[in-house]
Amino acid sequence: MILDEAAEIISREGVANLSLEGIGQRAGVSKSLVYNYFGSLLDLMKELLDRELKTQRQEQYVAAQEAETFEGLIRNITHAYLTYIAERGLIIERLQAEPSISGIHDPTYYGRSASVDYLVPIVAGHFNLPDELARAAIDISFGLPSAAGHYLLRSDMPLEEVEEITVSMILGSFTQFHTDYKARRQPLKR
């Protein structure tokens, strides 16, 4: 309940106005109860970030497991991500932007690195790319869903349309990268 209230505050107002007392008041619990669970605001934010990353990545993992095609994989992961953003806002981004949190949290535990590691063999195999190039393409492409999430929250465009644009851009970038890679590696015909 305390973490849920903190998430709600961060989603609406950001991290700047966060305090253990304020969270307790909004959650309808005593200040001492909040301190019983969290020794400091930093502890609370770290636990909240861990919870949110775990939830988001688990939803994306389940969505990825259901895919039968590469397009389905990109569509399912993107849908899970954008649905999370639509429902929860930019909680993760706001917490990760907080210097006191970003310095103490291991970003690879539920973060980007684990997701990239999961996708490398899939993309490398599907596009017949070396792992190193697949890793770079995946890591770079992670910026598209994040930008789409920000756009979704500040526009009136329906989630489905933002999702379709994002999926098209990701698929197009991988397809074009594969085409360019093959063309550059072919021997010259004289």
PyMOL CGO cylinders between C-alpha atoms (Angstrom):
from pymol import cmd
from pymol.cgo import CYLINDER

trace = [
    CYLINDER, 0.00, 0.00, 0.00, 2.87, 2.36, 0.83, 0.3, 1, 1, 1, 1, 1, 1,
    CYLINDER, 2.87, 2.36, 0.83, 4.69, 1.52, -2.40, 0.3, 1, 1, 1, 1, 1, 1,
    CYLINDER, 4.69, 1.52, -2.40, 1.48, 1.89, -4.39, 0.3, 1, 1, 1, 1, 1, 1,
    CYLINDER, 1.48, 1.89, -4.39, 0.91, 5.37, -2.99, 0.3, 1, 1, 1, 1, 1, 1,
    CYLINDER, 0.91, 5.37, -2.99, 4.53, 6.35, -3.68, 0.3, 1, 1, 1, 1, 1, 1,
    CYLINDER, 4.53, 6.35, -3.68, 4.12, 5.11, -7.26, 0.3, 1, 1, 1, 1, 1, 1,
    CYLINDER, 4.12, 5.11, -7.26, 0.97, 7.18, -7.65, 0.3, 1, 1, 1, 1, 1, 1,
    CYLINDER, 0.97, 7.18, -7.65, 2.69, 10.32, -6.37, 0.3, 1, 1, 1, 1, 1, 1,
    CYLINDER, 2.69, 10.32, -6.37, 5.71, 9.81, -8.63, 0.3, 1, 1, 1, 1, 1, 1,
    CYLINDER, 5.71, 9.81, -8.63, 3.49, 9.12, -11.63, 0.3, 1, 1, 1, 1, 1, 1,
    CYLINDER, 3.49, 9.12, -11.63, 1.53, 12.34, -11.11, 0.3, 1, 1, 1, 1, 1, 1,
    CYLINDER, 1.53, 12.34, -11.11, 4.09, 14.71, -9.60, 0.3, 1, 1, 1, 1, 1, 1,
    CYLINDER, 4.09, 14.71, -9.60, 7.58, 13.25, -9.98, 0.3, 1, 1, 1, 1, 1, 1,
    CYLINDER, 7.58, 13.25, -9.98, 10.17, 12.54, -7.32, 0.3, 1, 1, 1, 1, 1, 1,
    CYLINDER, 10.17, 12.54, -7.32, 10.83, 16.09, -6.12, 0.3, 1, 1, 1, 1, 1, 1,
    CYLINDER, 10.83, 16.09, -6.12, 7.73, 16.28, -3.88, 0.3, 1, 1, 1, 1, 1, 1,
    CYLINDER, 7.73, 16.28, -3.88, 8.17, 12.83, -2.36, 0.3, 1, 1, 1, 1, 1, 1,
    CYLINDER, 8.17, 12.83, -2.36, 8.52, 12.39, 1.41, 0.3, 1, 1, 1, 1, 1, 1,
    CYLINDER, 8.52, 12.39, 1.41, 7.89, 9.47, 3.74, 0.3, 1, 1, 1, 1, 1, 1,
    CYLINDER, 7.89, 9.47, 3.74, 5.49, 11.59, 5.77, 0.3, 1, 1, 1, 1, 1, 1,
    CYLINDER, 5.49, 11.59, 5.77, 3.53, 12.63, 2.69, 0.3, 1, 1, 1, 1, 1, 1,
    CYLINDER, 3.53, 12.63, 2.69, 3.34, 9.06, 1.44, 0.3, 1, 1, 1, 1, 1, 1,
    CYLINDER, 3.34, 9.06, 1.44, 2.07, 7.90, 4.84, 0.3, 1, 1, 1, 1, 1, 1,
    CYLINDER, 2.07, 7.90, 4.84, -0.58, 10.63, 4.95, 0.3, 1, 1, 1, 1, 1, 1,
    CYLINDER, -0.58, 10.63, 4.95, -1.84, 9.84, 1.47, 0.3, 1, 1, 1, 1, 1, 1,
    CYLINDER, -1.84, 9.84, 1.47, -1.81, 6.10, 2.21, 0.3, 1, 1, 1, 1, 1, 1,
    CYLINDER, -1.81, 6.10, 2.21, -3.69, 6.68, 5.46, 0.3, 1, 1, 1, 1, 1, 1,
    CYLINDER, -3.69, 6.68, 5.46, -1.01, 5.14, 7.69, 0.3, 1, 1, 1, 1, 1, 1,
    CYLINDER, -1.01, 5.14, 7.69, 1.11, 6.55, 10.45, 0.3, 1, 1, 1, 1, 1, 1,
    CYLINDER, 1.11, 6.55, 10.45, 4.56, 7.98, 9.91, 0.3, 1, 1, 1, 1, 1, 1,
    CYLINDER, 4.56, 7.98, 9.91, 6.00, 5.34, 12.25, 0.3, 1, 1, 1, 1, 1, 1,
    CYLINDER, 6.00, 5.34, 12.25, 4.49, 2.53, 10.16, 0.3, 1, 1, 1, 1, 1, 1,
    CYLINDER, 4.49, 2.53, 10.16, 6.13, 3.92, 7.04, 0.3, 1, 1, 1, 1, 1, 1,
    CYLINDER, 6.13, 3.92, 7.04, 9.47, 4.09, 8.87, 0.3, 1, 1, 1, 1, 1, 1,
    CYLINDER, 9.47, 4.09, 8.87, 8.90, 0.55, 10.12, 0.3, 1, 1, 1, 1, 1, 1,
    CYLINDER, 8.90, 0.55, 10.12, 9.03, -0.69, 6.51, 0.3, 1, 1, 1, 1, 1, 1,
    CYLINDER, 9.03, -0.69, 6.51, 11.43, 1.84, 5.01, 0.3, 1, 1, 1, 1, 1, 1,
    CYLINDER, 11.43, 1.84, 5.01, 14.33, 3.35, 6.91, 0.3, 1, 1, 1, 1, 1, 1,
    CYLINDER, 14.33, 3.35, 6.91, 14.61, 6.21, 4.46, 0.3, 1, 1, 1, 1, 1, 1,
    CYLINDER, 14.61, 6.21, 4.46, 13.06, 7.68, 1.37, 0.3, 1, 1, 1, 1, 1, 1,
    CYLINDER, 13.06, 7.68, 1.37, 15.99, 6.30, -0.60, 0.3, 1, 1, 1, 1, 1, 1,
    CYLINDER, 15.99, 6.30, -0.60, 15.18, 2.76, 0.61, 0.3, 1, 1, 1, 1, 1, 1,
    CYLINDER, 15.18, 2.76, 0.61, 11.57, 3.19, -0.44, 0.3, 1, 1, 1, 1, 1, 1,
    CYLINDER, 11.57, 3.19, -0.44, 12.47, 4.52, -3.90, 0.3, 1, 1, 1, 1, 1, 1,
    CYLINDER, 12.47, 4.52, -3.90, 14.96, 1.71, -4.46, 0.3, 1, 1, 1, 1, 1, 1,
    CYLINDER, 14.96, 1.71, -4.46, 12.41, -0.92, -3.54, 0.3, 1, 1, 1, 1, 1, 1,
    CYLINDER, 12.41, -0.92, -3.54, 9.79, 0.74, -5.71, 0.3, 1, 1, 1, 1, 1, 1,
    CYLINDER, 9.79, 0.74, -5.71, 12.16, 0.84, -8.69, 0.3, 1, 1, 1, 1, 1, 1,
    CYLINDER, 12.16, 0.84, -8.69, 12.99, -2.84, -8.21, 0.3, 1, 1, 1, 1, 1, 1,
    CYLINDER, 12.99, -2.84, -8.21, 9.30, -3.72, -8.05, 0.3, 1, 1, 1, 1, 1, 1,
    CYLINDER, 9.30, -3.72, -8.05, 8.39, -1.69, -11.13, 0.3, 1, 1, 1, 1, 1, 1,
    CYLINDER, 8.39, -1.69, -11.13, 11.30, -3.01, -13.22, 0.3, 1, 1, 1, 1, 1, 1,
    CYLINDER, 11.30, -3.01, -13.22, 10.51, -6.58, -12.23, 0.3, 1, 1, 1, 1, 1, 1,
    CYLINDER, 10.51, -6.58, -12.23, 6.83, -6.13, -13.11, 0.3, 1, 1, 1, 1, 1, 1,
    CYLINDER, 6.83, -6.13, -13.11, 7.54, -4.46, -16.45, 0.3, 1, 1, 1, 1, 1, 1,
    CYLINDER, 7.54, -4.46, -16.45, 10.21, -6.96, -17.53, 0.3, 1, 1, 1, 1, 1, 1,
    CYLINDER, 10.21, -6.96, -17.53, 8.10, -9.94, -16.45, 0.3, 1, 1, 1, 1, 1, 1,
    CYLINDER, 8.10, -9.94, -16.45, 5.18, -8.68, -18.53, 0.3, 1, 1, 1, 1, 1, 1,
    CYLINDER, 5.18, -8.68, -18.53, 7.48, -8.22, -21.52, 0.3, 1, 1, 1, 1, 1, 1,
    CYLINDER, 7.48, -8.22, -21.52, 9.05, -11.66, -21.04, 0.3, 1, 1, 1, 1, 1, 1,
    CYLINDER, 9.05, -11.66, -21.04, 5.64, -13.36, -20.98, 0.3, 1, 1, 1, 1, 1, 1,
    CYLINDER, 5.64, -13.36, -20.98, 4.64, -11.41, -24.09, 0.3, 1, 1, 1, 1, 1, 1,
    CYLINDER, 4.64, -11.41, -24.09, 7.87, -12.42, -25.84, 0.3, 1, 1, 1, 1, 1, 1,
    CYLINDER, 7.87, -12.42, -25.84, 7.31, -16.10, -25.04, 0.3, 1, 1, 1, 1, 1, 1,
    CYLINDER, 7.31, -16.10, -25.04, 3.92, -15.98, -26.78, 0.3, 1, 1, 1, 1, 1, 1,
    CYLINDER, 3.92, -15.98, -26.78, 5.37, -14.73, -30.09, 0.3, 1, 1, 1, 1, 1, 1,
    CYLINDER, 5.37, -14.73, -30.09, 5.63, -17.04, -33.08, 0.3, 1, 1, 1, 1, 1, 1,
    CYLINDER, 5.63, -17.04, -33.08, 7.21, -14.63, -35.58, 0.3, 1, 1, 1, 1, 1, 1,
    CYLINDER, 7.21, -14.63, -35.58, 9.77, -11.85, -35.37, 0.3, 1, 1, 1, 1, 1, 1,
    CYLINDER, 9.77, -11.85, -35.37, 7.03, -9.30, -35.98, 0.3, 1, 1, 1, 1, 1, 1,
    CYLINDER, 7.03, -9.30, -35.98, 4.98, -10.95, -33.24, 0.3, 1, 1, 1, 1, 1, 1,
    CYLINDER, 4.98, -10.95, -33.24, 7.94, -10.71, -30.88, 0.3, 1, 1, 1, 1, 1, 1,
    CYLINDER, 7.94, -10.71, -30.88, 8.42, -6.99, -31.52, 0.3, 1, 1, 1, 1, 1, 1,
    CYLINDER, 8.42, -6.99, -31.52, 4.66, -6.33, -31.40, 0.3, 1, 1, 1, 1, 1, 1,
    CYLINDER, 4.66, -6.33, -31.40, 4.13, -8.26, -28.15, 0.3, 1, 1, 1, 1, 1, 1,
    CYLINDER, 4.13, -8.26, -28.15, 7.08, -6.68, -26.34, 0.3, 1, 1, 1, 1, 1, 1,
    CYLINDER, 7.08, -6.68, -26.34, 6.12, -3.20, -27.55, 0.3, 1, 1, 1, 1, 1, 1,
    CYLINDER, 6.12, -3.20, -27.55, 2.49, -3.72, -26.56, 0.3, 1, 1, 1, 1, 1, 1,
    CYLINDER, 2.49, -3.72, -26.56, 3.48, -4.86, -23.07, 0.3, 1, 1, 1, 1, 1, 1,
    CYLINDER, 3.48, -4.86, -23.07, 5.79, -1.86, -22.66, 0.3, 1, 1, 1, 1, 1, 1,
    CYLINDER, 5.79, -1.86, -22.66, 3.32, 0.75, -23.92, 0.3, 1, 1, 1, 1, 1, 1,
    CYLINDER, 3.32, 0.75, -23.92, 0.46, -0.76, -21.91, 0.3, 1, 1, 1, 1, 1, 1,
    CYLINDER, 0.46, -0.76, -21.91, 2.62, -0.54, -18.79, 0.3, 1, 1, 1, 1, 1, 1,
    CYLINDER, 2.62, -0.54, -18.79, 3.40, 3.12, -19.55, 0.3, 1, 1, 1, 1, 1, 1,
    CYLINDER, 3.40, 3.12, -19.55, -0.28, 3.90, -20.23, 0.3, 1, 1, 1, 1, 1, 1,
    CYLINDER, -0.28, 3.90, -20.23, -1.28, 2.33, -16.91, 0.3, 1, 1, 1, 1, 1, 1,
    CYLINDER, -1.28, 2.33, -16.91, 1.67, 3.34, -14.70, 0.3, 1, 1, 1, 1, 1, 1,
    CYLINDER, 1.67, 3.34, -14.70, 3.16, 6.41, -16.32, 0.3, 1, 1, 1, 1, 1, 1,
    CYLINDER, 3.16, 6.41, -16.32, 6.87, 7.20, -16.28, 0.3, 1, 1, 1, 1, 1, 1,
    CYLINDER, 6.87, 7.20, -16.28, 7.55, 5.85, -12.78, 0.3, 1, 1, 1, 1, 1, 1,
    CYLINDER, 7.55, 5.85, -12.78, 10.63, 3.88, -13.84, 0.3, 1, 1, 1, 1, 1, 1,
    CYLINDER, 10.63, 3.88, -13.84, 12.09, 6.70, -15.92, 0.3, 1, 1, 1, 1, 1, 1,
    CYLINDER, 12.09, 6.70, -15.92, 11.53, 9.21, -13.13, 0.3, 1, 1, 1, 1, 1, 1,
    CYLINDER, 11.53, 9.21, -13.13, 13.13, 6.98, -10.52, 0.3, 1, 1, 1, 1, 1, 1,
    CYLINDER, 13.13, 6.98, -10.52, 16.09, 6.14, -12.76, 0.3, 1, 1, 1, 1, 1, 1,
    CYLINDER, 16.09, 6.14, -12.76, 16.64, 9.83, -13.45, 0.3, 1, 1, 1, 1, 1, 1,
    CYLINDER, 16.64, 9.83, -13.45, 17.01, 10.50, -9.73, 0.3, 1, 1, 1, 1, 1, 1,
    CYLINDER, 17.01, 10.50, -9.73, 20.78, 10.64, -9.05, 0.3, 1, 1, 1, 1, 1, 1,
    CYLINDER, 20.78, 10.64, -9.05, 20.47, 9.14, -5.56, 0.3, 1, 1, 1, 1, 1, 1,
    CYLINDER, 20.47, 9.14, -5.56, 18.75, 6.06, -7.04, 0.3, 1, 1, 1, 1, 1, 1,
    CYLINDER, 18.75, 6.06, -7.04, 20.65, 5.60, -10.28, 0.3, 1, 1, 1, 1, 1, 1,
    CYLINDER, 20.65, 5.60, -10.28, 23.96, 5.42, -8.45, 0.3, 1, 1, 1, 1, 1, 1,
    CYLINDER, 23.96, 5.42, -8.45, 22.97, 2.60, -6.09, 0.3, 1, 1, 1, 1, 1, 1,
    CYLINDER, 22.97, 2.60, -6.09, 20.68, 0.46, -8.23, 0.3, 1, 1, 1, 1, 1, 1,
    CYLINDER, 20.68, 0.46, -8.23, 22.10, -2.33, -10.38, 0.3, 1, 1, 1, 1, 1, 1,
    CYLINDER, 22.10, -2.33, -10.38, 20.66, -1.49, -13.81, 0.3, 1, 1, 1, 1, 1, 1,
    CYLINDER, 20.66, -1.49, -13.81, 21.33, -4.98, -15.21, 0.3, 1, 1, 1, 1, 1, 1,
    CYLINDER, 21.33, -4.98, -15.21, 19.20, -6.92, -12.74, 0.3, 1, 1, 1, 1, 1, 1,
    CYLINDER, 19.20, -6.92, -12.74, 15.83, -6.22, -14.35, 0.3, 1, 1, 1, 1, 1, 1,
    CYLINDER, 15.83, -6.22, -14.35, 17.04, -3.61, -16.74, 0.3, 1, 1, 1, 1, 1, 1,
    CYLINDER, 17.04, -3.61, -16.74, 18.07, -3.20, -20.28, 0.3, 1, 1, 1, 1, 1, 1,
    CYLINDER, 18.07, -3.20, -20.28, 21.10, -5.53, -20.28, 0.3, 1, 1, 1, 1, 1, 1,
    CYLINDER, 21.10, -5.53, -20.28, 19.10, -8.62, -19.37, 0.3, 1, 1, 1, 1, 1, 1,
    CYLINDER, 19.10, -8.62, -19.37, 16.57, -7.82, -22.09, 0.3, 1, 1, 1, 1, 1, 1,
    CYLINDER, 16.57, -7.82, -22.09, 19.28, -7.23, -24.68, 0.3, 1, 1, 1, 1, 1, 1,
    CYLINDER, 19.28, -7.23, -24.68, 20.97, -10.52, -23.69, 0.3, 1, 1, 1, 1, 1, 1,
    CYLINDER, 20.97, -10.52, -23.69, 17.65, -12.34, -24.18, 0.3, 1, 1, 1, 1, 1, 1,
    CYLINDER, 17.65, -12.34, -24.18, 17.12, -10.85, -27.64, 0.3, 1, 1, 1, 1, 1, 1,
    CYLINDER, 17.12, -10.85, -27.64, 20.67, -11.17, -29.07, 0.3, 1, 1, 1, 1, 1, 1,
    CYLINDER, 20.67, -11.17, -29.07, 20.47, -14.84, -30.12, 0.3, 1, 1, 1, 1, 1, 1,
    CYLINDER, 20.47, -14.84, -30.12, 16.97, -14.33, -31.55, 0.3, 1, 1, 1, 1, 1, 1,
    CYLINDER, 16.97, -14.33, -31.55, 17.93, -11.31, -33.67, 0.3, 1, 1, 1, 1, 1, 1,
    CYLINDER, 17.93, -11.31, -33.67, 21.33, -12.75, -34.64, 0.3, 1, 1, 1, 1, 1, 1,
    CYLINDER, 21.33, -12.75, -34.64, 19.69, -15.99, -35.80, 0.3, 1, 1, 1, 1, 1, 1,
    CYLINDER, 19.69, -15.99, -35.80, 16.74, -14.38, -37.55, 0.3, 1, 1, 1, 1, 1, 1,
    CYLINDER, 16.74, -14.38, -37.55, 18.82, -11.89, -39.51, 0.3, 1, 1, 1, 1, 1, 1,
    CYLINDER, 18.82, -11.89, -39.51, 22.00, -13.97, -39.78, 0.3, 1, 1, 1, 1, 1, 1,
    CYLINDER, 22.00, -13.97, -39.78, 24.06, -11.29, -38.01, 0.3, 1, 1, 1, 1, 1, 1,
    CYLINDER, 24.06, -11.29, -38.01, 27.07, -11.62, -35.75, 0.3, 1, 1, 1, 1, 1, 1,
    CYLINDER, 27.07, -11.62, -35.75, 26.09, -11.38, -32.08, 0.3, 1, 1, 1, 1, 1, 1,
    CYLINDER, 26.09, -11.38, -32.08, 28.06, -8.16, -31.65, 0.3, 1, 1, 1, 1, 1, 1,
    CYLINDER, 28.06, -8.16, -31.65, 26.08, -6.38, -34.40, 0.3, 1, 1, 1, 1, 1, 1,
    CYLINDER, 26.08, -6.38, -34.40, 22.78, -7.82, -33.20, 0.3, 1, 1, 1, 1, 1, 1,
    CYLINDER, 22.78, -7.82, -33.20, 23.55, -6.55, -29.68, 0.3, 1, 1, 1, 1, 1, 1,
    CYLINDER, 23.55, -6.55, -29.68, 24.29, -3.04, -30.98, 0.3, 1, 1, 1, 1, 1, 1,
    CYLINDER, 24.29, -3.04, -30.98, 21.13, -2.94, -33.13, 0.3, 1, 1, 1, 1, 1, 1,
    CYLINDER, 21.13, -2.94, -33.13, 18.95, -4.14, -30.25, 0.3, 1, 1, 1, 1, 1, 1,
    CYLINDER, 18.95, -4.14, -30.25, 20.46, -1.77, -27.71, 0.3, 1, 1, 1, 1, 1, 1,
    CYLINDER, 20.46, -1.77, -27.71, 20.05, 1.21, -30.04, 0.3, 1, 1, 1, 1, 1, 1,
    CYLINDER, 20.05, 1.21, -30.04, 16.48, 0.23, -30.94, 0.3, 1, 1, 1, 1, 1, 1,
    CYLINDER, 16.48, 0.23, -30.94, 15.49, 0.32, -27.25, 0.3, 1, 1, 1, 1, 1, 1,
    CYLINDER, 15.49, 0.32, -27.25, 15.17, 4.08, -27.58, 0.3, 1, 1, 1, 1, 1, 1,
    CYLINDER, 15.17, 4.08, -27.58, 12.12, 3.77, -29.85, 0.3, 1, 1, 1, 1, 1, 1,
    CYLINDER, 12.12, 3.77, -29.85, 9.65, 2.27, -27.34, 0.3, 1, 1, 1, 1, 1, 1,
    CYLINDER, 9.65, 2.27, -27.34, 10.86, 4.70, -24.68, 0.3, 1, 1, 1, 1, 1, 1,
    CYLINDER, 10.86, 4.70, -24.68, 10.25, 7.66, -27.01, 0.3, 1, 1, 1, 1, 1, 1,
    CYLINDER, 10.25, 7.66, -27.01, 6.87, 6.15, -27.94, 0.3, 1, 1, 1, 1, 1, 1,
    CYLINDER, 6.87, 6.15, -27.94, 5.95, 5.89, -24.26, 0.3, 1, 1, 1, 1, 1, 1,
    CYLINDER, 5.95, 5.89, -24.26, 6.75, 9.55, -23.71, 0.3, 1, 1, 1, 1, 1, 1,
    CYLINDER, 6.75, 9.55, -23.71, 4.76, 10.48, -26.81, 0.3, 1, 1, 1, 1, 1, 1,
    CYLINDER, 4.76, 10.48, -26.81, 1.80, 8.35, -25.71, 0.3, 1, 1, 1, 1, 1, 1,
    CYLINDER, 1.80, 8.35, -25.71, 1.54, 10.19, -22.40, 0.3, 1, 1, 1, 1, 1, 1,
    CYLINDER, 1.54, 10.19, -22.40, 1.68, 13.68, -23.90, 0.3, 1, 1, 1, 1, 1, 1,
    CYLINDER, 1.68, 13.68, -23.90, -0.53, 13.14, -26.95, 0.3, 1, 1, 1, 1, 1, 1,
    CYLINDER, -0.53, 13.14, -26.95, -4.13, 12.23, -27.63, 0.3, 1, 1, 1, 1, 1, 1,
    CYLINDER, -4.13, 12.23, -27.63, -3.13, 9.43, -30.01, 0.3, 1, 1, 1, 1, 1, 1,
    CYLINDER, -3.13, 9.43, -30.01, -4.58, 6.05, -29.02, 0.3, 1, 1, 1, 1, 1, 1,
    CYLINDER, -4.58, 6.05, -29.02, -2.19, 3.42, -27.68, 0.3, 1, 1, 1, 1, 1, 1,
    CYLINDER, -2.19, 3.42, -27.68, -2.89, 1.16, -30.67, 0.3, 1, 1, 1, 1, 1, 1,
    CYLINDER, -2.89, 1.16, -30.67, -1.73, 3.82, -33.16, 0.3, 1, 1, 1, 1, 1, 1,
    CYLINDER, -1.73, 3.82, -33.16, 1.42, 4.65, -31.19, 0.3, 1, 1, 1, 1, 1, 1,
    CYLINDER, 1.42, 4.65, -31.19, 2.11, 0.92, -30.96, 0.3, 1, 1, 1, 1, 1, 1,
    CYLINDER, 2.11, 0.92, -30.96, 1.67, 0.41, -34.70, 0.3, 1, 1, 1, 1, 1, 1,
    CYLINDER, 1.67, 0.41, -34.70, 4.04, 3.27, -35.53, 0.3, 1, 1, 1, 1, 1, 1,
    CYLINDER, 4.04, 3.27, -35.53, 6.62, 1.97, -33.05, 0.3, 1, 1, 1, 1, 1, 1,
    CYLINDER, 6.62, 1.97, -33.05, 6.45, -1.60, -34.32, 0.3, 1, 1, 1, 1, 1, 1,
    CYLINDER, 6.45, -1.60, -34.32, 6.77, -0.41, -37.94, 0.3, 1, 1, 1, 1, 1, 1,
    CYLINDER, 6.77, -0.41, -37.94, 9.80, 1.71, -37.06, 0.3, 1, 1, 1, 1, 1, 1,
    CYLINDER, 9.80, 1.71, -37.06, 11.54, -1.11, -35.17, 0.3, 1, 1, 1, 1, 1, 1,
    CYLINDER, 11.54, -1.11, -35.17, 10.84, -3.70, -37.85, 0.3, 1, 1, 1, 1, 1, 1,
    CYLINDER, 10.84, -3.70, -37.85, 11.87, -1.28, -40.58, 0.3, 1, 1, 1, 1, 1, 1,
    CYLINDER, 11.87, -1.28, -40.58, 15.13, -0.45, -38.86, 0.3, 1, 1, 1, 1, 1, 1,
    CYLINDER, 15.13, -0.45, -38.86, 16.07, -4.12, -38.37, 0.3, 1, 1, 1, 1, 1, 1,
    CYLINDER, 16.07, -4.12, -38.37, 15.09, -5.03, -41.92, 0.3, 1, 1, 1, 1, 1, 1,
    CYLINDER, 15.09, -5.03, -41.92, 17.04, -2.13, -43.42, 0.3, 1, 1, 1, 1, 1, 1,
    CYLINDER, 17.04, -2.13, -43.42, 20.05, -2.84, -41.21, 0.3, 1, 1, 1, 1, 1, 1,
    CYLINDER, 20.05, -2.84, -41.21, 20.04, -6.47, -42.36, 0.3, 1, 1, 1, 1, 1, 1,
    CYLINDER, 20.04, -6.47, -42.36, 19.77, -5.43, -46.02, 0.3, 1, 1, 1, 1, 1, 1,
    CYLINDER, 19.77, -5.43, -46.02, 22.60, -2.91, -45.68, 0.3, 1, 1, 1, 1, 1, 1,
    CYLINDER, 22.60, -2.91, -45.68, 24.79, -5.40, -43.81, 0.3, 1, 1, 1, 1, 1, 1,
    CYLINDER, 24.79, -5.40, -43.81, 24.34, -8.06, -46.51, 0.3, 1, 1, 1, 1, 1, 1,
    CYLINDER, 24.34, -8.06, -46.51, 24.96, -5.57, -49.33, 0.3, 1, 1, 1, 1, 1, 1,
    CYLINDER, 24.96, -5.57, -49.33, 28.15, -4.26, -47.74, 0.3, 1, 1, 1, 1, 1, 1,
    CYLINDER, 28.15, -4.26, -47.74, 29.55, -7.75, -47.19, 0.3, 1, 1, 1, 1, 1, 1,
    CYLINDER, 29.55, -7.75, -47.19, 28.95, -9.09, -50.67, 0.3, 1, 1, 1, 1, 1, 1,
    CYLINDER, 28.95, -9.09, -50.67, 32.02, -9.47, -52.88, 0.3, 1, 1, 1, 1, 1, 1,
    CYLINDER, 32.02, -9.47, -52.88, 32.29, -7.06, -55.75, 0.3, 1, 1, 1, 1, 1, 1,
    CYLINDER, 32.29, -7.06, -55.75, 31.15, -8.44, -59.07, 0.3, 1, 1, 1, 1, 1, 1,
    CYLINDER, 31.15, -8.44, -59.07, 33.50, -7.36, -61.84, 0.3, 1, 1, 1, 1, 1, 1,
]
cmd.load_cgo(trace, "trace")
